[in-house]
């Protein structure tokens, strides 16, 4: 797993571990389990610590964030609307144009294989967004170099 912090002090991964430990109980267990699934689905995932204490997992852009509330753990996929979700894991933020979220309440199980598939898709969507289309010349025709 890569670290995104180059500054002295705790790394993002260490801060996420501390947050999971501080949460304790079912919320800490849930966030820790989902973190492990993210790392298994994408061994090259980068852990980041943003927005005053939000765990973020990235690979060529943000994949998802992990937040904890009194009654749930929320995993928000920034490009969730672009992902296929045949297992219907997304159960929150369904009306947005881009984001989708998974709210996990105490005692709920998440289909691990389906969750890993969402992570893999999110990586693929981010990678596809990094490629740039070929430039077009005036008139809509591709640029072609004359033969030398």
Order of alpha helices (4+ residues) and beta strands (2+ residues): beta-alpha-alpha-beta-beta-beta-beta-beta-alpha
